Each structure stands twice: as structure tokens, then as C-alpha cells.
Amino acid sequence: MCTGRVDPQFIMKSFEAGADGVMILGCHPGECHYKEGNFQALKRYTLLKRILPSFGIEMDRLRLDWISAGERDKFVDVVSDMVETLRRLGPLHRSYEFSRGPL
């Protein structure tokens, strides 16, 4: 699926369902089969990064990166870095119910 089709609701539902972090990985800007998909993803990502703290979610729990199918080493590095980030942060403490507001 193109990163441009990743709806911010998918991200928030992932956190609500128990994810400690979410990664969005897509093709490099300018290499999108759908032309503008990764630019749309970047806009949504930027918005989400700004609103996550209002839900008690650290911004480092969401990551966007551009990786082509041939960049195996970069993929391993990016995923390993995210795993280490989440280990450092620990489990996400859910003090906010997304659909109803603060608990």
C-alpha cells in the first residue's frame, strides 16, 4: 500500500489497540508510483507528530522513513533503531482513551 493511503486514524487506532510504536516506511520522495503519495504521507506525519503529545504519546513512538526495496541494510538499521527507541521509552502508558477523551 502506498504511504499516501495511510490514514492518520490507522495510526491512532494502532496506538489505541496497544502498539507501543508505529513505523511508516515508504518509497523515496520522487519515486512514488502514485506520484504524490509520499508527500501526502509526510504532511499527515507532520500533523500527527504535533498532536501525539496531547494524547500522552511521545513523538518518538511514531517514525516515518523512506526506504527502497533494494536498501536491505538501511531497512535493518531503521527497524533496529526504532526497536531501541521503544525499549528506551518502555511500554506506552495509556492514560487517554482516544474515542472518549481523558480517562
DONUMAR-769981 format. One record per residue (C-alpha): residue number from 1; residue in one letter; z, x, y. Coordinates in nm, 3 decimals. Layout:
N
@pos NUM code a z Z x X y Y $
...
END
This chain:
103
@pos 1 code m z 0.000 x 0.000 y 0.000 $
@pos 2 code c z -0.078 x 0.125 y 0.350 $
@pos 3 code t z 0.226 x 0.218 y 0.559 $
@pos 4 code g z 0.085 x -0.012 y 0.826 $
@pos 5 code r z 0.171 x -0.305 y 0.598 $
@pos 6 code v z 0.537 x -0.209 y 0.567 $
@pos 7 code d z 0.716 x -0.489 y 0.748 $
@pos 8 code p z 1.049 x -0.398 y 0.913 $
@pos 9 code q z 1.201 x -0.686 y 0.716 $
@pos 10 code f z 1.126 x -0.491 y 0.394 $
@pos 11 code i z 1.334 x -0.203 y 0.526 $
@pos 12 code m z 1.625 x -0.422 y 0.634 $
@pos 13 code k z 1.618 x -0.615 y 0.305 $
@pos 14 code s z 1.634 x -0.283 y 0.120 $
@pos 15 code f z 1.950 x -0.185 y 0.306 $
@pos 16 code e z 2.094 x -0.532 y 0.256 $
@pos 17 code a z 2.020 x -0.511 y -0.118 $
@pos 18 code g z 2.217 x -0.189 y -0.149 $
@pos 19 code a z 1.985 x 0.101 y -0.066 $
@pos 20 code d z 2.164 x 0.397 y 0.091 $
@pos 21 code g z 1.838 x 0.517 y 0.246 $
@pos 22 code v z 1.472 x 0.428 y 0.281 $
@pos 23 code m z 1.170 x 0.657 y 0.299 $
@pos 24 code i z 0.826 x 0.558 y 0.421 $
@pos 25 code l z 0.563 x 0.808 y 0.309 $
@pos 26 code g z 0.202 x 0.771 y 0.409 $
@pos 27 code c z -0.123 x 0.947 y 0.479 $
@pos 28 code h z -0.156 x 1.172 y 0.781 $
@pos 29 code p z -0.248 x 1.010 y 1.114 $
@pos 30 code g z -0.624 x 1.003 y 1.146 $
@pos 31 code e z -0.669 x 0.994 y 0.767 $
@pos 32 code c z -0.577 x 0.630 y 0.714 $
@pos 33 code h z -0.828 x 0.430 y 0.511 $
@pos 34 code y z -0.738 x 0.131 y 0.728 $
@pos 35 code k z -0.788 x 0.337 y 1.048 $
@pos 36 code e z -0.471 x 0.237 y 1.237 $
@pos 37 code g z -0.217 x 0.174 y 0.960 $
@pos 38 code n z -0.007 x 0.483 y 1.007 $
@pos 39 code f z 0.005 x 0.433 y 1.383 $
@pos 40 code q z 0.139 x 0.081 y 1.325 $
@pos 41 code a z 0.397 x 0.226 y 1.085 $
@pos 42 code l z 0.506 x 0.480 y 1.346 $
@pos 43 code k z 0.558 x 0.206 y 1.607 $
@pos 44 code r z 0.770 x -0.001 y 1.368 $
@pos 45 code y z 0.964 x 0.304 y 1.252 $
@pos 46 code t z 1.047 x 0.397 y 1.612 $
@pos 47 code l z 1.172 x 0.045 y 1.679 $
@pos 48 code l z 1.380 x 0.038 y 1.359 $
@pos 49 code k z 1.540 x 0.376 y 1.438 $
@pos 50 code r z 1.661 x 0.229 y 1.768 $
@pos 51 code i z 1.812 x -0.085 y 1.619 $
@pos 52 code l z 1.967 x 0.053 y 1.298 $
@pos 53 code p z 2.291 x 0.165 y 1.468 $
@pos 54 code s z 2.355 x -0.194 y 1.582 $
@pos 55 code f z 2.376 x -0.279 y 1.210 $
@pos 56 code g z 2.609 x 0.012 y 1.139 $
@pos 57 code i z 2.333 x 0.214 y 0.972 $
@pos 58 code e z 2.293 x 0.580 y 1.062 $
@pos 59 code m z 1.942 x 0.664 y 1.181 $
@pos 60 code d z 1.914 x 0.946 y 0.925 $
@pos 61 code r z 1.910 x 0.686 y 0.647 $
@pos 62 code l z 1.552 x 0.595 y 0.741 $
@pos 63 code r z 1.274 x 0.852 y 0.723 $
@pos 64 code l z 0.901 x 0.844 y 0.787 $
@pos 65 code d z 0.678 x 1.131 y 0.681 $
@pos 66 code w z 0.307 x 1.196 y 0.641 $
@pos 67 code i z 0.206 x 1.343 y 0.305 $
@pos 68 code s z -0.135 x 1.352 y 0.142 $
@pos 69 code a z -0.186 x 1.318 y -0.231 $
@pos 70 code g z -0.254 x 1.692 y -0.258 $
@pos 71 code e z 0.071 x 1.805 y -0.092 $
@pos 72 code r z 0.290 x 1.822 y -0.401 $
@pos 73 code d z 0.524 x 2.089 y -0.262 $
@pos 74 code k z 0.571 x 1.902 y 0.065 $
@pos 75 code f z 0.649 x 1.583 y -0.127 $
@pos 76 code v z 0.917 x 1.761 y -0.329 $
@pos 77 code d z 1.065 x 1.917 y -0.012 $
@pos 78 code v z 1.072 x 1.589 y 0.182 $
@pos 79 code v z 1.229 x 1.391 y -0.102 $
@pos 80 code s z 1.484 x 1.667 y -0.173 $
@pos 81 code d z 1.577 x 1.680 y 0.195 $
@pos 82 code m z 1.629 x 1.302 y 0.202 $
@pos 83 code v z 1.846 x 1.319 y -0.110 $
@pos 84 code e z 2.060 x 1.590 y 0.051 $
@pos 85 code t z 2.087 x 1.389 y 0.372 $
@pos 86 code l z 2.208 x 1.085 y 0.179 $
@pos 87 code r z 2.456 x 1.295 y -0.020 $
@pos 88 code r z 2.595 x 1.428 y 0.307 $
@pos 89 code l z 2.618 x 1.080 y 0.459 $
@pos 90 code g z 2.763 x 0.922 y 0.145 $
@pos 91 code p z 2.721 x 0.559 y 0.048 $
@pos 92 code l z 2.625 x 0.313 y 0.318 $
@pos 93 code h z 2.932 x 0.110 y 0.411 $
@pos 94 code r z 2.808 x -0.239 y 0.471 $
@pos 95 code s z 3.016 x -0.389 y 0.749 $
@pos 96 code y z 2.735 x -0.616 y 0.860 $
@pos 97 code e z 2.568 x -0.900 y 0.678 $
@pos 98 code f z 2.214 x -0.889 y 0.807 $
@pos 99 code s z 2.138 x -1.258 y 0.789 $
@pos 100 code r z 2.463 x -1.385 y 0.939 $
@pos 101 code g z 2.591 x -1.113 y 1.170 $
@pos 102 code p z 2.919 x -0.915 y 1.155 $
@pos 103 code l z 3.146 x -0.991 y 0.863 $
END
